[in-house]
Each structure stands twice: as structure tokens, then as C-alpha cells.
Amino acid sequence: MPDTSNSSSRAGSDVHPIDFTERSTLIDALRGFALCGVLLSNSIVWFSGRALIPAAQAEALARPPLEKVVSNIFQLFVNQKFLTIFAFLFGLSFSLQLSRAEARGVAILPLYTRRLLVLLGFGVVHFFALWTGDILHTYALVGFLLLLFYRSSNRTLLTWCVVLLGVAPLLMAAGLRWGPVLLHGAEAANALKEMTQAQEGEQRAALLAALASDSFWGSQLGNARFGLELLTRPTQLLVLILTLGRFLLGLLAGRLRVLQDVERHRPWLRRIGWGGLVLGLLITFPGLVVLRLRNAGVWTPPDNLGMFLLNGLQDLGASILGVAFVSFFALLFQREWWRRVLSLLAPVGRMALTNYLVQTVVSLCIYDGWGLGLIGSTAVSRSAVFALGIFAVQVGMSHWWLKHFRFGPAEWLWRSLTYGRAQPLRHGAQANSVVSTD
């Protein structure tokens, strides 16, 4: 990486959006695949209101046999796993940006900083104006932390991945359980826990009432209020920690050229895929059993056991399974038939920001009270069908759009604000390619 002080002038004049011939279809398709899983997760857990309704109501919706099967598949193979892939790809993209910048002797840090600031703007607006489940502001903030590691050795990156993804979730779970006991004593800690649970329950109920109302402005005001309350919760620190760990994992994979040269890494990817699948399921499955027993009122685990099975180990298992899915996807992509099928997702990945924002808008229209008003009353299978239907339309629309334009609408705005000038949008417009921004 060249010294930025010697290259800043070049960064301002030579850096342009990446030409499509330099893009990796595999990475774009994988990003599209991740976006499908993210939409499924958001629809089933959040947009449908399942995370906000009382546990008894959620359990009633999941009582039919079909719903139990779909819900268990979702918990094991989808929930949080695709967020791992999405974050992994962010770190991988950062690695690709660095390597291209080094090859051309261009300073990447000024560009990368502006890019993150624009993404943060997208995220803040999305978070407060539309939906508090936004990940864009988190990615932007953690993206600045990623700059601290871009000169680190591979061994250092691997160590931090283990600490952030393997150790930190367990320590956080233990800290949230025993920290108040050590600070205030057992009796005061239990009282604090009950008060916190009651307060969070009231906040969820208030948000559900706002989203179920027939007032658009009332719904979005309730969303903004809940967002402010959400930012003060200690669990938000864990979100930042996990995101940074997944970013670093992607940065390491990019350095090792794992997805750029799949054939060379095929044996290693097989081991990671199958080993990660088995280990991830072994870690995740006990928590699923405990969750089902607790929701059915059969058995509630002691706090000392439940904090690991339902919190720390679930986060660890999600990260491991997410990496396993990346490995399997890359291996399948090397087969001709699978490559043709999976490549259909590439345009969705190229327009990931646009599609992510559109998913929010369409889902709010379906679930919120000012739209179709389905929030709080939709079974898991129905939410999954809605999500897959939305995604199928996005696949078709992404193909159509990119036949006529170089970028998605949000991607065009992101690039234009990053470079301080309007970027060519239609195919055939002059745009030199010097360094990636993807």
C-alpha cells in the first residue's frame, strides 16, 4: 500500500468506479444469494412483527405442523447465517479494493473514507425514517474500524477473527448474566433484569402498535423512537463485535484469494464446507431444542445454561454455518450447470444496495397498518412465500435494469456522492476504470 500523502492527488483524479469486466460474477452471485437470505430473515423475524408480538401469540402462529417444519429450517439454516455472508463479502470487497489500489499505486483511504460516510448517510436515513433493523449504518461505522487492520498480518487477522467471533459472544453472554450480580448482588441483579425485560417489552408493544396503525407518519415516528431506544442497549455492542469479526474474515479470505481462485483452494473449501456444516449444526441445534421447549412452556433453562445455548453459542454457530455456505456456493459455482443457475443472482448482487432498500419499502407496504396490515398475524411459511416472491421479482427487475444501465439507482447515487460528480449511468457512457469501489 503506497503512502497516502504521496498519492492523494492521484486518488482524487484517477479513481473511478470499477468496470464490469473486472467484476467477479461469483462474488456478485454470492452477494445476491446472501440478499435473498437477509430478506427471508428480516421478513420472518421483523417485518412480520414476530419479534414484537407476545411469545404465546408467536407460538400459536407456529403451531401447525407445516409451520413447525418451516420455522425449524429457518432457525437452523437461515436466521443470522446470511448476515454472516453479507458482512463477509464487505470485508472481501475491502481486500479487493486494497489489492487493486496497490497494483495501480493509487491511495484508497481517502476514497474509502468518503464511501463510508455516504453509506453512513444512507444507513441513518434508512434506520430512522424506514426501519430500525438497518445494517448499513453498522457496516459504515465498523468499516472505519476495518481501516485499523488493513496492514495487519494474516496471523493477526485470524487471531482477531477467533476472538471476535468465538470468544467475544460467550464473554458477552457471561457478562450480561453475571456482571450485574458482581456489581449489585443477586437480588438487585434479578430486580434489574425484571425491570429491563418489562421496559423492553413495553418498547416492543409500543412499536407494534405504531406499525399496526393506519397512519404512515405514526408508524415511522414509532420506528424512529424505537431506534433511539435500541441504540442504548448493551447488545448493540455485540452486533458491532460480530460484524467486525465477519469483516475481518472476509478481508483474510480476500488476501488468500480464496474466491478469486477457487480451483486452487478446492480441497480446503471442501473441508471448511463440510466441517463447518457439521460443527455449526452441532453448536446450533441444542439451542433450537431449548428454544422450542421454552416457547412451549415445557422447560425453561436456568439463566447460567440458557445464556450460552440461546445467545453466545447461537452467534458462534451462525458464523460457522455462514462460512460453510460460502464454501459450498463457491464449489457449486465451478460446475457448469450450477454456474448458469447461480449466475442469475449476479445482477441482484450488483444492485445490492438498491435491492436492500427496495425490500424494506415493499415489506412495509405489505405488513404495516397503512399498507395491507398483515403485521402480527402472518405465519412463518406465509412470510417466507412473500419474501421469496419479492426476491423473484427483484431478480427479473435487476436483469432488466442492468441491460439498460451501468448501476442500480442507489449505487449510482452512492458513487456520485463519493466522487463528488455525477457518474455515467447508461451503458456506453465514458468511464475509465482505475480502482474498485465495490
KOLLOZA-920679 format. One record per residue (C-alpha): x, y, z; residue in three letters. Coordinates in steps of 0.1 Angstrom, whole numbers, plus 5000, padded with zeros to 4 digits. Each point is the difference from the previous one (the first is absolute). Last residue first. Layout:
N
XYZALA;...
//
This chain:
438
482649754953ASP;502050324995THR;502649854978SER;502950194986VAL;501050144966VAL;497149964976SER;499450284975ASN;496450114995ALA;498750124966GLN;496349924996ALA;499349694979GLY;497549865025HIS;498050265018ARG;500850135035LEU;503150214995PRO;501050135035GLN;498850345013ALA;502750185019ARG;501450015035GLY;501749664997TYR;498249845030THR;496850194994LEU;499949874964SER;500949655011ARG;497349975026TRP;497450164977LEU;500949754972TRP;499849715025GLU;496650125012ALA;498750014964PRO;501649674990GLY;503150034979PHE;501049974963ARG;496650054985PHE;497949844973HIS;500649635003LYS;500750065036LEU;496450105006TRP;498549704984TRP;502249755018HIS;499350185033SER;496350004994MET;499949634994GLY;502049925031VAL;498050255020GLN;496849844990VAL;501349675013ALA;501150175032PHE;496650145007ILE;498449654995GLY;502649845022LEU;499250255028ALA;496249954997PHE;500449635000VAL;502250015031ALA;497550225018SER;497349754991ARG;502149715013SER;500750195033VAL;496350085007ALA;498850354996THR;497850175026SER;502350255018GLY;500350234970ILE;497649934972LEU;498850364996GLY;499850014962LEU;501650355001GLY;499350275026TRP;500049735026GLY;503549874991ASP;500549664985TYR;499950014962ILE;500950374994CYS;502849975026LEU;501349694982SER;500150194967VAL;501950305015VAL;502549775018THR;500749784971GLN;500550314978VAL;502850115023LEU;501849664997TYR;499449994963ASN;501650344994THR;503049925022LEU;500549654985ALA;499850124964MET;503149794988ARG;498849725023GLY;496649994983VAL;501750004966PRO;502049705012ALA;497149785011LEU;499449854965LEU;503749895003SER;498849735024LEU;498249814972VAL;502750034973ARG;502749925026ARG;498049705013TRP;499949854965TRP;503750064993GLU;501449895034ARG;502450245016GLN;497250195016PHE;499249705021LEU;503350035017LEU;499650375007ALA;496549955014PHE;501149725022PHE;502850215015SER;497850305005VAL;497449785017PHE;502749865024ALA;501150365009VAL;496350085009GLY;499849685020LEU;503050105021ILE;498850355006SER;496549885010ALA;501449745024GLY;502050275018LEU;497050225004ASP;497849715011GLN;502749905025LEU;500050345017GLY;496250055002ASN;497549725005LEU;502349715010LEU;502550225019PHE;497550235019MET;497749705005GLY;502549815021LEU;500750265027ASN;496550144997ASP;498449675009PRO;498249844971PRO;496250034997THR;498349674993TRP;496749904986VAL;498550354995GLY;499849954962ALA;502250304995ASN;502649865024ARG;500049654985LEU;500350154965ARG;502950225010LEU;501849725018VAL;499849784969VAL;501250294978LEU;502950065024GLY;501049644998PRO;500150024962PHE;502350304996THR;503349865012ILE;499749664984LEU;498550174969LEU;503050234997GLY;502549715005LEU;498549784974VAL;499550284974LEU;503450155008GLY;501849674995GLY;498149944967TRP;500750344986GLY;503450075015ILE;501349664989ARG;498650054965ARG;501450354998LEU;503549875009TRP;499949744973PRO;498750264974ARG;502650275009HIS;501850004966ARG;496849964981GLU;498350285019VAL;502550274989ASP;498350335005GLN;497849865028LEU;502949895022VAL;502450284989ARG;501949975033LEU;499850375004ARG;496349994992GLY;499449735025ALA;501750205027LEU;498050314993LEU;496849795000GLY;500949865034LEU;500850365012LEU;496550124990PHE;498549705018ARG;501850095032GLY;499150374996LEU;496349914996THR;500149775031LEU;501550285021ILE;497650274988LEU;497049785006VAL;501449915034LEU;500250375009LEU;496350034990GLN;499249755027THR;500850275026PRO;496750184991ARG;500250384995THR;499649994962LEU;496849815003LEU;498250285019GLU;500950254972LEU;498849754974GLY;496749945019PHE;499350384997ARG;500850004963ALA;497749704993ASN;497250165020GLY;500450314979LEU;499949784969GLN;496849835010SER;498350335010GLY;501050164968TRP;498549724980PHE;496850005020SER;497949684998ASP;501549875033SER;501649665001ALA;503550144999LEU;499350245029ALA;498349725021ALA;503049774993LEU;502450275010LEU;498250065033ALA;499949635007ALA;503749974993ARG;500850295023GLN;497849865028GLU;501749674998GLY;503450175001GLU;499050175032GLN;498649685016ALA;503249814991GLN;502150285014THR;498050015032MET;500249635004GLU;503750004995LYS;500550295024LEU;498149815027ALA;502049694993ASN;503250205003ALA;498950165032ALA;499449665016GLU;503249854987ALA;502450285010GLY;500550344984HIS;503349994981LEU;500849625001LEU;496449914993VAL;499750274973PRO;503049864982GLY;498949635003TRP;497449974972ARG;500950284977LEU;503749925005GLY;499549634993ALA;498250074967ALA;502650264991MET;502849765008LEU;498449734978LEU;499450244971PRO;503650135004ALA;501849664999VAL;499049854966GLY;499250284976LEU;502150295013LEU;502949795015VAL;500249754972VAL;499850274974CYS;502650215019TRP;502449714999THR;499449944963LEU;500750374992LEU;503249995020THR;501249694982ARG;499250164967ASN;502250305009SER;498550345008SER;500350284975ARG;496350034993TYR;499149945036PHE;499350355014LEU;498150094968LEU;497449745010LEU;499050225028LEU;498750254975PHE;498049734984GLY;498449935034VAL;498350334998LEU;498949964964ALA;498949645004TYR;497950095031THR;498450294981HIS;499149774971LEU;498649725022ILE;496550155004ASP;497649815024GLY;498750335013THR;497950054968TRP;498850294979LEU;500850355010ALA;502349945030PHE;502149704987PHE;499850074963HIS;501050375004VAL;502949905023VAL;501049724976GLY;500150204969PHE;502150275018GLY;502349735013LEU;500549884964LEU;501050354990VAL;502550025028LEU;501349654991LEU;500750104964ARG;501750325011ARG;502349805022THR;500749744973TYR;500950274975LEU;502450175024PRO;501549665011LEU;500549854965ILE;503150184989ALA;500949894965VAL;503249824990GLY;498249794974ARG;500749665014ALA;499750135036GLU;496550144992ALA;498949684985ARG;501149805030SER;498550245024LEU;496650004983GLN;500049624998LEU;500649985037SER;497250255007PHE;497749784979SER;500949705021LEU;499150195031GLY;496650094986PHE;499649654988LEU;500449865035PHE;497350245012ALA;497549874975PHE;501049645007ILE;499650045038THR;496750184994LEU;499049694981PHE;500549775030LYS;498150225024GLN;496849804996ASN;500349784969VAL;501049645006PHE;499049895035LEU;497450265009GLN;498450004966PHE;499949624998ILE;498449995034ASN;497450264991SER;499149834967VAL;499549665018VAL;498050165028LYS;497950204976GLU;499249684980LEU;499049825032PRO;497550285011PRO;501150175033ARG;502250284986ALA;497350275001LEU;499049895035ALA;503750025012GLU;500250364987ALA;496950095019GLN;501249845032ALA;503450174997ALA;498450354998PRO;500450194967ILE;503150214992LEU;502549754986ALA;497349854978ARG;499050344986GLY;499849884964SER;502750254991PHE;502349885028TRP;500549625004VAL;498649844968ILE;500550294976SER;503450105013ASN;501349654999SER;498649924965LEU;501350334987LEU;503549935014VAL;499949664984GLY;499250144966CYS;502750275005LEU;502649735007ALA;499249834967PHE;500450334982GLY;503350065017ARG;501149654989LEU;499050084965ALA;502050325000ASP;503049815015ILE;499849724974LEU;499550254972THR;503350175010SER;500250354987ARG;502950124979GLU;498050004967THR;497450215018PHE;502350305002ASP;500650115036ILE;498950355009PRO;502650274995HIS;503250105017VAL;502550204980ASP;499550375010SER;499550005038GLY;502049695007ALA;502950134979ARG;500250325021SER;500049795031SER;502849784989SER;503050135018ASN;498250065033SER;498349664997THR;503349815002ASP;499649714977PRO;498449675010MET;
//
